[in-house]
Amino acid sequence: MADNFNVALEYNGLAATLKNLRRVDPELRKEVVREMKKAAKPMQATARALFPTAEPLRNWGNWRGGYDVSRVRSGVKVSFKGTRARNRDVIPLLTLRQVNPAGAIYDMAGRAGGKGRRSEGAERGRQMIGKLNMQGFSSRAMWPAAEKHLPKVQADVAKAIEAMTETINRELR
């Protein structure tokens, strides 16, 4: 699997439209955002199900926070980024992310291939990653869920944007 991945659905002028829509018709903008997030719900549910119910490693309950499956699964969030991105030409509309530390560690540990920060001589860290890799390589939950649902999410987001466009055009006539 590649270290970097990018999935794009391009709409010219969408960033400016959403920004202006916040001032002109905030309710329509909220509805579009709700529809886009709704499109990602199946992907979110799949990602949550891919996190194990039991501690993936022994002694995870002993550190602050530990591995609590309910917190890990509820830590899978879909967020709308809108026009706050630095590069205004490309905006990340929806982001699937893990906000729980234990969930993020389970999902992404080993991504740097032992070349991460302060990994020199970290034998225990390599052993932990080796044990986690027996359950699958990083990303263990988030990317497989995204990959499975991406075509449907893209189609549903496109439908939400088209519906918004139709509504705006109808109101402008």
C-alpha positions as CSV (number, residue, x, y, z in Angstrom):
1,M,0.0,0.0,0.0
2,A,1.3,3.5,-0.8
3,D,2.3,5.8,2.0
4,N,0.3,8.7,0.5
5,F,-3.1,8.5,-1.0
6,N,-5.5,11.1,-2.3
7,V,-9.1,10.7,-3.4
8,A,-10.6,13.7,-5.2
9,L,-13.9,14.6,-6.6
10,E,-13.6,17.9,-8.4
11,Y,-16.1,20.7,-8.6
12,N,-15.1,24.1,-10.0
13,G,-16.2,26.9,-7.7
14,L,-17.6,24.7,-5.0
15,A,-15.4,26.4,-2.3
16,A,-16.6,29.8,-3.2
17,T,-20.2,28.6,-3.5
18,L,-20.2,27.1,0.0
19,K,-18.5,30.2,1.5
20,N,-21.1,32.5,-0.1
21,L,-23.9,30.1,0.8
22,R,-23.1,30.5,4.5
23,R,-24.1,34.2,4.2
24,V,-27.0,33.9,1.7
25,D,-28.8,30.8,2.8
26,P,-27.2,29.2,5.9
27,E,-30.0,26.6,6.2
28,L,-29.4,25.3,2.6
29,R,-25.7,25.0,3.4
30,K,-26.4,23.1,6.7
31,E,-28.7,20.8,4.7
32,V,-26.0,20.1,2.1
33,V,-23.4,19.4,4.9
34,R,-25.9,17.0,6.6
35,E,-26.5,15.1,3.3
36,M,-22.7,14.8,2.7
37,K,-22.1,13.5,6.2
38,K,-25.1,11.1,5.8
39,A,-23.4,9.7,2.7
40,A,-20.4,8.7,4.8
41,K,-22.3,7.0,7.6
42,P,-21.9,3.5,6.1
43,M,-18.2,4.0,5.8
44,Q,-18.1,5.2,9.4
45,A,-20.0,2.1,10.6
46,T,-17.7,-0.2,8.7
47,A,-14.6,1.5,10.2
48,R,-16.1,1.2,13.7
49,A,-16.8,-2.5,13.2
50,L,-13.2,-3.2,12.0
51,F,-11.7,-2.2,15.4
52,P,-11.4,-5.3,17.7
53,T,-13.7,-5.8,20.6
54,A,-10.9,-7.2,22.8
55,E,-7.6,-5.5,23.6
56,P,-5.3,-6.1,20.6
57,L,-2.3,-6.3,22.9
58,R,-1.8,-7.4,26.5
59,N,-1.6,-4.6,29.1
60,W,-3.3,-1.9,27.0
61,G,-5.6,-1.2,29.9
62,N,-2.7,-0.2,32.1
63,W,-1.8,3.1,30.4
64,R,-3.8,6.3,30.6
65,G,-6.9,5.8,28.5
66,G,-6.2,2.2,27.6
67,Y,-8.1,0.3,24.9
68,D,-11.8,0.7,25.6
69,V,-13.7,-0.6,22.6
70,S,-16.7,1.7,23.1
71,R,-14.4,4.8,23.2
72,V,-12.3,3.5,20.3
73,R,-15.4,2.9,18.1
74,S,-17.1,6.1,19.0
75,G,-13.8,7.9,18.2
76,V,-14.4,7.2,14.5
77,K,-15.7,10.5,13.2
78,V,-16.8,12.0,9.9
79,S,-16.1,15.7,9.7
80,F,-16.9,18.4,7.2
81,K,-14.0,20.7,6.5
82,G,-15.5,23.1,4.1
83,T,-13.5,26.1,3.0
84,R,-11.1,26.4,5.9
85,A,-8.3,24.5,4.0
86,R,-5.2,26.5,3.2
87,N,-5.3,25.6,-0.5
88,R,-8.6,27.1,-1.7
89,D,-8.4,25.3,-5.0
90,V,-8.8,21.9,-3.4
91,I,-10.9,21.5,-0.2
92,P,-11.3,18.3,1.8
93,L,-15.1,18.2,2.1
94,L,-15.3,15.0,4.3
95,T,-12.7,13.5,6.5
96,L,-12.9,10.1,8.2
97,R,-10.7,10.3,11.3
98,Q,-10.0,8.5,14.5
99,V,-9.9,10.8,17.5
100,N,-9.3,8.2,20.2
101,P,-5.5,7.7,20.9
102,A,-5.8,4.0,21.4
103,G,-7.8,3.6,18.2
104,A,-5.3,5.7,16.3
105,I,-2.4,3.7,17.6
106,Y,-4.1,0.4,16.7
107,D,-5.0,1.7,13.2
108,M,-1.7,3.3,12.2
109,A,1.1,1.8,14.3
110,G,3.9,0.7,12.0
111,R,3.0,3.2,9.2
112,A,6.5,4.7,9.3
113,G,8.1,1.3,9.0
114,G,10.3,1.8,12.0
115,K,11.6,5.1,10.8
116,G,9.3,7.3,12.9
117,R,10.3,9.8,15.5
118,R,12.5,8.4,18.3
119,S,12.4,4.9,16.8
120,E,16.1,4.2,17.1
121,G,16.6,1.3,19.4
122,A,12.9,1.1,20.4
123,E,12.8,-2.7,20.5
124,R,9.5,-2.7,22.5
125,G,7.9,-0.5,19.9
126,R,9.0,-2.9,17.1
127,Q,7.6,-5.8,19.0
128,M,4.3,-4.1,19.5
129,I,4.1,-3.2,15.8
130,G,5.0,-6.8,15.0
131,K,2.1,-8.1,17.1
132,L,-0.3,-5.6,15.6
133,N,0.9,-6.6,12.1
134,M,-0.4,-10.1,12.8
135,Q,-3.9,-8.6,12.7
136,G,-3.1,-6.6,9.5
137,F,-0.8,-3.8,8.4
138,S,-1.5,-0.1,8.9
139,S,-4.1,1.2,8.2
140,R,-6.0,-1.7,9.9
141,A,-9.5,-0.2,10.0
142,M,-9.9,3.3,8.6
143,W,-8.5,2.9,5.1
144,P,-10.1,-0.5,4.4
145,A,-13.5,1.0,5.3
146,A,-12.9,4.0,3.1
147,E,-11.8,1.9,0.2
148,K,-14.9,-0.3,0.5
149,H,-17.4,2.6,0.5
150,L,-15.6,5.3,-1.5
151,P,-17.5,5.0,-4.8
152,K,-20.9,5.2,-3.1
153,V,-19.8,8.1,-0.9
154,Q,-18.5,10.0,-3.9
155,A,-21.7,9.4,-5.8
156,D,-23.9,10.5,-2.8
157,V,-21.8,13.6,-2.2
158,A,-22.1,14.5,-5.9
159,K,-25.9,14.1,-5.6
160,A,-26.0,16.4,-2.6
161,I,-24.0,19.0,-4.5
162,E,-26.2,18.7,-7.6
163,A,-29.3,19.0,-5.4
164,M,-27.8,22.2,-3.9
165,T,-27.1,23.5,-7.3
166,E,-30.6,22.9,-8.5
167,T,-32.1,24.6,-5.5
168,I,-29.9,27.6,-5.9
169,N,-30.7,27.8,-9.6
170,R,-34.4,27.5,-8.9
171,E,-34.3,30.3,-6.3
172,L,-32.4,32.6,-8.6
173,R,-35.0,32.3,-11.4
